[in-house]
Amino acid sequence: MKASESASNFNILVHRILHTKAAIAGFFILGILVSMTVYAFIAVPLESFSQWNDPGFWIDYPKSAAPSWVNSLFPEANLPSHMIFGPSDAKTHNSTFGGIPTNSFLFNIDFPYNSFPTDFIIDYCLRYGNIPPVIQVDVTRPDGESFMIYNSPLPSSEISSSEGTSSLTEYCSRIFSTDETIRDNLQTYTGLFDYSPDLSSPQKMIFSKLDEEEVLKGNYLFNITYYLFGAEDKVENTKVILGGKVYGLMGTDDLRRDLSIGIFWGAPVALFVGLTAAISSVIIGMLYGLLAGYKGGRYDEALMRVNDLVISLPTFVFLIILSITIGSSIYLITLFLVIFGWSGIARVARSLALQIKNLQYVEASKLMGEKDIRIILRHILPQLLPLTFASIALAVPAAILAEATLSFIGLGDPSIPTWGSILHDANTASAAARGLWWWILPPGIMIAAAGVSFALIGSAIESVTNPRGSSAQSKVRFT
């Protein structure tokens, strides 16, 4: 067959595949996954990938917040949004108190929501000398009541002198609403309320009415004052964070992680595992089966006994054992999937090689003295390319699902975000029982979408190249 005829037939085949409804749907979903991958590398900070399991990285995010668009769907709920106020949002005021210089940051916060904030955090950073500054936090409510909720000195500094100069200590910390000092200070204001406020949730007491446990809407003034005892003392940063119940595109989890970031980073991980494991497994299995079928005799017998041994192993059990004993990095998991995934396609390739090697053009090549490897690669393998592409497409969902299953049971790579690991964390935290649907549905939908996209593409290729089909035989086995 001439090269031009082969190219023409290939183009016709591709045209037919691309015009099937299954392929159109599959490539559309795959395009979404690829777009998410590109967006993750371009727009999502790479640090969020490496720091996915570092709680300190996500401390400024809200805890277990629903997606922000929930307020658009249910405006009557009017859930509080997550709010972060930095130094640029504050009015600063420098003064003295009993001869002591003070630096005040006043944050005017409008709170019009129907629910209480989940918590609040005061974030600060100072440089000071041998006498530690004192920080005081006062909150003035819309009804005019003012609560002094925090007052404490910072840790003592360690001053080192060198040639008559001294270094300043830089200290950064956070004050959480759960701080015991805040609870103790609020205890003195409980007499103002007609009911017994819940001191275990200081944000509720601060943001509630005096006569009933409902949200007091209006403007709140957070006044953060620093008492500075050294001429070189300086406030570097001050922030007020009100924990909201809605945040971002897909909400957050119990560790305050932005789930949209995990979903976006999960796309390149899933495509890497699925494509790498599927392509490697199919190539290995295809070449292995072709060699066994073409050589025949003792070679075929020996190679297929090894194949029978691999295919009879309880794959998922071995994946669990290997993940526990050797390691669970994403690269090792992909390698394990390749090791156990080639045996199914090897059988199919062998049976086809047994048929093709007896064709006249193959026999003619043998008589002309061509080497076996050349005959396999030049005359037999091209006949199996449609099957190869179909097998790869059908193998990708199996690889993605296998990795997601390992991650779901806690044996995935703990250092990176994957859809399976997100579901694992949701299951551990009883997200379903608590109604945190945004923690469960998006990763589950993404796993299903990734599998469906390649399954549709593989089905389209197989239906065009082999109308009678044998999809069950051409799948690569991972489980």
C-alpha positions as CSV (number, residue, x, y, z in Angstrom):
1,M,0.0,0.0,0.0
2,K,1.4,3.4,-0.9
3,A,2.1,6.0,1.7
4,S,-0.4,8.4,0.1
5,E,-3.1,5.8,0.3
6,S,-2.2,5.0,4.0
7,A,-2.4,8.7,4.8
8,S,-5.7,9.0,3.0
9,N,-7.2,6.1,4.9
10,F,-6.0,7.4,8.2
11,N,-7.5,10.8,7.5
12,I,-10.8,9.2,6.6
13,L,-10.7,7.2,9.8
14,V,-10.0,10.2,11.9
15,H,-12.8,12.1,10.2
16,R,-15.3,9.4,10.9
17,I,-14.2,9.2,14.6
18,L,-14.4,12.9,15.2
19,H,-17.9,13.0,13.7
20,T,-19.4,10.4,16.1
21,K,-21.5,11.8,18.9
22,A,-19.6,9.9,21.5
23,A,-16.2,11.3,20.4
24,I,-17.6,14.9,20.3
25,A,-18.9,14.6,23.8
26,G,-15.7,12.9,25.0
27,F,-13.4,15.5,23.5
28,F,-15.6,18.3,24.9
29,I,-15.2,17.0,28.4
30,L,-11.5,16.4,27.8
31,G,-11.2,20.0,26.6
32,I,-12.6,21.1,29.9
33,L,-10.0,19.0,31.8
34,V,-7.2,20.3,29.7
35,S,-8.4,23.9,30.2
36,M,-8.4,23.3,34.0
37,T,-4.9,21.9,33.8
38,V,-3.6,25.0,31.9
39,Y,-5.4,27.3,34.3
40,A,-3.9,25.5,37.3
41,F,-0.3,26.0,36.0
42,I,-0.9,29.6,34.8
43,A,-3.3,31.2,37.3
44,V,-3.2,29.1,40.5
45,P,-0.1,29.7,42.8
46,L,2.3,26.8,42.6
47,E,2.8,27.2,46.3
48,S,-0.8,26.1,47.0
49,F,0.1,22.7,45.3
50,S,3.1,22.1,47.5
51,Q,1.5,23.5,50.7
52,W,-1.9,21.7,50.3
53,N,-1.5,19.8,53.6
54,D,0.1,22.7,55.5
55,P,-2.7,24.1,57.8
56,G,-0.6,27.3,58.4
57,F,-0.8,28.1,54.7
58,W,-4.6,28.2,54.8
59,I,-5.1,29.9,58.1
60,D,-6.6,33.1,56.6
61,Y,-9.3,31.2,54.8
62,P,-12.7,30.3,56.4
63,K,-13.5,27.0,57.9
64,S,-16.1,24.7,56.2
65,A,-17.5,27.6,54.1
66,A,-20.0,26.9,51.3
67,P,-19.5,28.3,47.8
68,S,-20.2,32.0,47.6
69,W,-22.8,31.6,44.9
70,V,-25.1,29.9,47.5
71,N,-26.1,33.4,48.5
72,S,-27.2,34.1,44.9
73,L,-29.3,30.9,44.8
74,F,-30.8,31.5,48.3
75,P,-30.7,35.2,49.0
76,E,-33.0,34.9,52.0
77,A,-30.3,33.0,53.8
78,N,-27.9,35.9,53.5
79,L,-24.9,34.0,54.9
80,P,-21.9,36.0,55.9
81,S,-19.1,36.3,53.4
82,H,-15.5,35.8,54.4
83,M,-13.9,39.2,55.1
84,I,-10.2,40.1,55.4
85,F,-9.3,43.7,56.3
86,G,-5.6,44.8,56.0
87,P,-3.8,48.0,57.1
88,S,-5.0,49.8,54.0
89,D,-8.6,49.3,55.2
90,A,-7.9,50.9,58.6
91,K,-7.8,54.4,59.9
92,T,-4.6,54.8,61.9
93,H,-4.2,57.1,64.9
94,N,-1.0,57.8,66.8
95,S,-1.4,59.2,70.3
96,T,0.0,58.9,73.9
97,F,-1.5,57.3,76.9
98,G,0.1,58.3,80.2
99,G,3.1,59.3,78.3
100,I,3.3,56.0,76.5
101,P,3.1,56.2,72.6
102,T,0.2,54.3,71.1
103,N,-0.5,53.3,67.6
104,S,-4.2,52.5,66.8
105,F,-5.8,50.8,63.8
106,L,-9.5,51.3,63.5
107,F,-11.4,48.9,61.3
108,N,-15.0,49.9,60.4
109,I,-16.8,46.7,59.4
110,D,-20.3,46.6,58.1
111,F,-22.1,43.4,59.0
112,P,-25.5,43.0,57.4
113,Y,-25.9,39.3,57.5
114,N,-28.4,37.0,59.0
115,S,-25.9,34.6,60.6
116,F,-23.0,35.0,62.9
117,P,-19.4,34.8,61.6
118,T,-17.8,31.4,62.2
119,D,-14.8,33.0,64.0
120,F,-12.5,35.9,63.9
121,I,-8.7,36.3,63.8
122,I,-6.5,39.3,64.6
123,D,-3.2,39.0,62.7
124,Y,-0.3,41.3,63.6
125,C,3.4,41.7,63.2
126,L,5.7,44.1,65.1
127,R,9.4,45.1,65.6
128,Y,10.4,46.2,69.1
129,G,13.2,46.5,71.5
130,N,13.8,45.2,75.1
131,I,10.5,46.3,76.5
132,P,7.7,44.3,74.8
133,P,4.7,46.3,73.5
134,V,1.1,45.7,74.7
135,I,-1.7,44.9,72.4
136,Q,-5.3,45.8,73.2
137,V,-8.4,45.0,71.1
138,D,-11.7,46.8,71.7
139,V,-14.9,46.2,69.7
140,T,-17.6,48.9,69.6
141,R,-21.0,47.5,68.5
142,P,-23.8,49.2,66.5
143,D,-25.8,49.6,69.7
144,G,-22.9,51.7,71.2
145,E,-21.7,49.0,73.7
146,S,-17.9,48.6,73.7
147,F,-16.2,45.4,74.7
148,M,-12.5,45.2,75.6
149,I,-11.9,41.7,74.4
150,Y,-8.1,41.3,74.5
151,N,-5.2,42.9,76.4
152,S,-1.8,41.3,76.7
153,P,1.9,42.1,76.4
154,L,4.0,40.6,73.6
155,P,6.8,38.1,74.5
156,S,10.0,39.7,75.8
157,S,12.6,40.3,73.2
158,E,16.3,39.2,73.2
159,I,18.5,42.1,72.5
160,S,22.0,41.5,71.2
161,S,24.6,44.4,71.1
162,S,27.4,44.7,68.6
163,E,29.5,47.8,68.4
164,G,27.0,49.9,70.3
165,T,24.0,48.9,68.2
166,S,21.1,46.7,69.1
167,S,18.9,44.5,67.0
168,L,15.1,44.6,67.2
169,T,12.9,41.6,67.6
170,E,10.4,40.9,64.9
171,Y,7.3,39.1,66.2
172,C,4.3,37.9,64.3
173,S,1.3,36.1,65.7
174,R,-2.5,35.7,65.6
175,I,-5.2,36.1,68.1
176,F,-8.0,33.6,67.6
177,S,-11.6,34.0,68.8
178,T,-11.1,30.8,70.8
179,D,-8.3,32.4,72.9
180,E,-8.9,32.0,76.6
181,T,-8.1,35.6,77.3
182,I,-11.0,36.7,75.0
183,R,-13.4,34.4,76.9
184,D,-12.2,35.7,80.3
185,N,-12.6,39.4,79.2
186,L,-16.1,38.8,77.7
187,Q,-17.1,37.2,81.0
188,T,-17.3,40.7,82.5
189,Y,-20.0,41.8,80.0
190,T,-22.4,38.9,80.3
191,G,-24.6,41.0,82.7
192,L,-25.5,43.2,79.8
193,F,-27.5,40.4,78.2
194,D,-31.0,39.3,79.0
195,Y,-29.9,35.7,78.3
196,S,-26.8,33.6,79.0
197,P,-24.4,34.2,76.0
198,D,-22.3,31.3,74.8
199,L,-18.8,32.1,75.9
200,S,-17.5,29.1,73.9
201,S,-18.3,31.1,70.7
202,P,-17.2,34.7,71.5
203,Q,-18.1,35.8,68.0
204,K,-21.8,35.1,68.8
205,M,-21.7,37.2,71.9
206,I,-20.0,40.1,70.2
207,F,-22.3,40.1,67.2
208,S,-25.6,39.3,69.0
209,K,-28.4,41.6,70.3
210,L,-28.6,42.2,74.1
211,D,-32.2,41.0,74.4
212,E,-32.1,37.9,72.2
213,E,-29.6,35.6,70.5
214,E,-30.0,37.1,67.1
215,V,-27.5,38.9,64.9
216,L,-27.1,42.6,65.6
217,K,-26.7,44.1,62.1
218,G,-24.8,47.3,61.5
219,N,-21.3,48.8,61.7
220,Y,-18.7,47.3,64.1
221,L,-15.5,49.1,65.0
222,F,-12.5,47.0,65.8
223,N,-10.0,49.2,67.5
224,I,-6.5,47.5,67.8
225,T,-4.2,49.6,69.9
226,Y,-0.5,49.0,70.4
227,Y,1.3,50.5,73.4
228,L,4.9,51.1,72.3
229,F,7.7,51.6,74.8
230,G,10.7,52.1,72.5
231,A,11.5,54.8,70.1
232,E,12.2,52.3,67.4
233,D,9.2,50.1,68.0
234,K,7.0,49.8,64.9
235,V,3.9,48.0,63.8
236,E,4.6,46.1,60.6
237,N,1.2,44.6,59.8
238,T,-2.3,44.3,61.3
239,K,-5.3,42.4,59.9
240,V,-8.8,41.6,61.0
241,I,-10.3,38.4,59.6
242,L,-14.0,37.6,60.0
243,G,-14.7,34.0,59.2
244,G,-17.6,33.6,56.7
245,K,-20.0,30.8,55.9
246,V,-19.5,31.3,52.1
247,Y,-16.3,31.7,50.2
248,G,-15.0,31.2,46.7
249,L,-16.1,29.1,43.8
250,M,-16.3,25.8,45.6
251,G,-16.1,26.6,49.3
252,T,-13.6,25.3,51.9
253,D,-13.1,22.3,54.0
254,D,-12.4,21.7,57.7
255,L,-8.7,22.6,57.3
256,R,-9.7,25.9,55.6
257,R,-8.4,24.8,52.3
258,D,-9.9,26.4,49.2
259,L,-11.5,23.4,47.5
260,S,-11.5,25.1,44.1
261,I,-7.7,25.1,44.2
262,G,-7.7,21.3,45.0
263,I,-10.1,20.6,42.2
264,F,-8.0,22.6,39.6
265,W,-4.8,20.9,40.7
266,G,-6.5,17.5,40.7
267,A,-7.0,17.8,36.9
268,P,-3.3,17.6,35.9
269,V,-2.7,14.9,38.5
270,A,-5.5,12.8,37.1
271,L,-4.4,13.3,33.5
272,F,-0.8,12.5,34.4
273,V,-1.7,9.3,36.2
274,G,-4.3,8.2,33.6
275,L,-2.4,8.9,30.4
276,T,1.0,7.8,31.7
277,A,-0.3,4.5,33.1
278,A,-2.5,3.8,30.1
279,I,0.0,4.6,27.4
280,S,2.8,2.7,29.1
281,S,0.7,-0.3,29.9
282,V,-0.8,-0.5,26.4
283,I,2.6,-0.1,24.7
284,I,4.2,-2.8,26.9
285,G,1.3,-5.1,26.6
286,M,1.1,-4.6,22.8
287,L,4.8,-5.3,22.2
288,Y,4.8,-8.2,24.6
289,G,1.8,-9.9,23.0
290,L,3.1,-9.3,19.4
291,L,6.4,-10.8,20.3
292,A,4.8,-13.9,21.9
293,G,2.3,-14.4,19.0
294,Y,4.9,-13.8,16.3
295,K,7.6,-16.0,17.7
296,G,5.3,-18.8,18.7
297,G,6.5,-22.1,20.1
298,R,8.4,-22.1,23.3
299,Y,8.7,-18.3,23.4
300,D,5.0,-18.0,23.2
301,E,4.5,-20.6,25.9
302,A,7.0,-19.1,28.3
303,L,5.8,-15.5,27.7
304,M,2.1,-16.3,28.1
305,R,2.7,-18.3,31.3
306,V,4.2,-15.1,32.8
307,N,1.2,-13.2,31.4
308,D,-1.2,-15.7,33.0
309,L,0.6,-15.2,36.4
310,V,0.3,-11.4,36.3
311,I,-3.3,-11.4,35.1
312,S,-4.3,-13.9,37.9
313,L,-2.9,-11.7,40.7
314,P,-5.4,-9.8,42.9
315,T,-4.3,-6.5,41.5
316,F,-5.9,-4.1,44.0
317,V,-4.7,-6.1,47.0
318,F,-1.1,-5.9,45.6
319,L,-1.6,-2.1,45.0
320,I,-2.5,-1.7,48.7
321,I,0.4,-3.8,49.9
322,L,2.9,-2.0,47.7
323,S,1.6,1.4,48.7
324,I,2.0,0.6,52.3
325,T,5.4,-1.2,52.2
326,I,7.2,0.7,49.4
327,G,5.6,4.2,49.3
328,S,2.6,6.1,48.1
329,S,4.1,8.9,46.0
330,I,2.2,9.7,42.8
331,Y,5.1,8.4,40.7
332,L,5.2,5.0,42.5
333,I,1.4,4.6,42.2
334,T,1.7,5.2,38.5
335,L,4.5,2.7,38.2
336,F,2.4,0.1,40.2
337,L,-0.5,0.7,37.8
338,V,1.8,0.0,34.8
339,I,3.2,-3.1,36.3
340,F,-0.3,-4.7,36.7
341,G,-2.0,-3.1,33.7
342,W,-0.3,-4.5,30.6
343,S,-1.4,-8.1,30.8
344,G,-4.9,-7.7,29.4
345,I,-3.9,-6.1,26.2
346,A,-1.0,-8.6,25.8
347,R,-3.5,-11.4,25.3
348,V,-5.4,-9.5,22.6
349,A,-2.2,-8.5,20.8
350,R,-1.0,-12.1,20.8
351,S,-4.2,-13.5,19.3
352,L,-4.0,-10.9,16.5
353,A,-0.3,-11.5,15.9
354,L,-1.0,-15.2,15.4
355,Q,-3.4,-14.3,12.6
356,I,-1.4,-11.5,10.9
357,K,1.9,-13.4,10.8
358,N,0.5,-15.9,8.4
359,L,-0.6,-13.3,5.9
360,Q,1.2,-13.3,2.5
361,Y,3.0,-10.0,2.9
362,V,4.4,-11.1,6.2
363,E,5.6,-14.4,4.7
364,A,7.2,-12.5,1.8
365,S,9.1,-10.3,4.3
366,K,10.4,-13.3,6.0
367,L,11.6,-14.8,2.7
368,M,13.3,-11.5,1.9
369,G,15.4,-11.9,5.1
370,E,13.9,-9.1,7.1
371,K,14.6,-9.3,10.8
372,D,11.8,-10.3,13.2
373,I,11.7,-7.0,15.0
374,R,11.5,-5.1,11.8
375,I,8.6,-7.2,10.6
376,I,6.8,-6.7,13.9
377,L,7.2,-2.9,13.9
378,R,6.7,-2.4,10.2
379,H,4.1,-4.9,9.1
380,I,2.2,-6.1,12.1
381,L,2.1,-3.2,14.6
382,P,0.6,-0.7,12.1
383,Q,-2.4,-3.0,11.7
384,L,-3.0,-2.8,15.4
385,L,-2.8,1.0,15.8
386,P,-6.6,1.6,15.9
387,L,-6.8,-1.1,18.6
388,T,-3.9,0.6,20.4
389,F,-5.5,4.0,20.5
390,A,-8.8,2.5,21.6
391,S,-7.2,0.5,24.3
392,I,-5.3,3.6,25.6
393,A,-8.5,5.6,25.7
394,L,-10.4,2.8,27.5
395,A,-7.5,2.3,29.9
396,V,-7.3,5.9,31.2
397,P,-10.6,5.7,33.2
398,A,-9.4,2.5,34.9
399,A,-6.1,4.2,35.9
400,I,-7.8,7.4,37.2
401,L,-10.3,5.4,39.2
402,A,-7.6,3.1,40.7
403,E,-5.6,6.1,41.9
404,A,-8.7,7.8,43.2
405,T,-9.6,4.6,45.1
406,L,-6.2,4.3,46.7
407,S,-6.4,8.0,47.7
408,F,-9.9,7.6,49.0
409,I,-8.8,4.8,51.4
410,G,-5.9,6.9,52.6
411,L,-3.1,5.3,50.5
412,G,-2.6,8.0,47.9
413,D,0.2,10.6,47.8
414,P,-0.4,12.7,50.9
415,S,1.7,15.6,49.7
416,I,-0.4,16.7,46.7
417,P,-4.1,17.5,46.1
418,T,-6.0,14.8,44.2
419,W,-9.7,14.3,43.8
420,G,-9.5,11.0,45.7
421,S,-7.7,12.5,48.6
422,I,-10.3,15.3,48.9
423,L,-13.0,12.6,49.1
424,H,-11.0,10.8,51.7
425,D,-10.8,13.9,53.9
426,A,-14.5,14.5,53.4
427,N,-15.3,11.0,54.4
428,T,-13.0,11.2,57.5
429,A,-14.7,14.4,58.5
430,S,-18.2,13.0,58.0
431,A,-19.0,15.7,55.5
432,A,-22.1,13.9,54.2
433,A,-23.6,13.6,57.6
434,R,-22.9,17.3,58.3
435,G,-24.4,18.4,55.0
436,L,-21.1,19.7,53.5
437,W,-22.1,18.7,50.0
438,W,-19.6,21.0,48.3
439,W,-16.8,18.9,49.8
440,I,-18.1,15.7,48.2
441,L,-19.9,16.5,44.9
442,P,-17.2,18.4,42.9
443,P,-14.4,15.8,43.3
444,G,-16.8,13.0,42.7
445,I,-18.2,14.7,39.5
446,M,-14.6,15.3,38.3
447,I,-13.6,11.7,38.7
448,A,-16.7,10.6,36.8
449,A,-16.2,13.2,34.1
450,A,-12.6,12.2,33.5
451,G,-13.6,8.6,33.2
452,V,-16.6,9.3,31.0
453,S,-14.6,11.5,28.6
454,F,-12.0,8.8,27.8
455,A,-14.6,6.0,27.8
456,L,-16.6,7.9,25.1
457,I,-13.5,8.6,23.0
458,G,-12.4,4.9,23.3
459,S,-15.9,3.7,22.4
460,A,-16.0,6.0,19.4
461,I,-12.6,4.7,18.1
462,E,-13.6,1.1,18.7
463,S,-17.0,1.5,17.0
464,V,-15.4,3.0,13.9
465,T,-12.4,0.7,13.6
466,N,-14.1,-2.5,14.8
467,P,-17.9,-2.4,14.4
468,R,-18.3,-5.8,15.9
469,G,-16.3,-4.6,18.9
470,S,-14.6,-6.4,21.7
471,S,-14.3,-3.7,24.3
472,A,-14.2,-6.1,27.2
473,Q,-11.1,-7.7,25.7
474,S,-9.2,-4.6,24.8
475,K,-9.4,-2.9,28.2
476,V,-6.3,-2.7,30.3
477,R,-6.9,-4.2,33.7
478,F,-6.0,-2.1,36.8
479,T,-8.4,-3.6,39.2
